[in-house]
Amino acid sequence: MTESKRAPLPHDFHPPVPSFTVVSEDLAAGSELGDGQLRAGGNHSPHLRWEGFPKETKSFAVTCFDPDAPTGSGFWHWVLFDLPASVTELPPGAGGGKFEGLPAGAVHARSDYGSKEFGGAAPPAGERHRYVFTVYALDAEKLGPDSEASPAVVGFNLRFHTLARGHLIGEYESPAQG
């Protein structure tokens, strides 16, 4: 997929808001996802830490979205919300398994894999895709939806409750077959 044909990011359709910093010990901006973040490599969500968000933040949401998926609507790999404002870091693997490192009350909605956890990258062979890890600073302690909500419903609620957001983009290309 050429740069000029790249799909927009999910928050390109939301009102502009201030940004803040999101970093990871597992992923540098624009770098290749690690083996652990792949569907075939264990579906381990990366470490994420954020700072510089508004002081009036009441909770956070974290998503991972592949805008380059050949679906016409992208692909949601992770939808997590109702993280307390005191939580500014998630350890590696917090998005799955025993959910170690997630605070009580955090809610996973289902991903486009159909599971309520982080699902790793698995683009079609020979395609390079972007994986947009976004942290949203929200104006409410509870976003509203429950764990049965679709990513679209969560996104609708994020549109109206986001004070600021930051993101980190990694990439991955599945080896070409043949």
Secondary structure, DSSP 8 states (H G I E B T S, - for coil): --GGG----GGGGS----B-EEE-SS--TT-B--GGGBGGGT-----EEEE---TT--EEEEEEEETTSTTTT-EEEEEEEEEETT--EE-TTTTSTT-TT--TT-EE---TTSSSS---B---TT-EEEEEEEEEEESSSS-S--TT--HHHHHHHHHHHEEEEEEEEEEEE-----
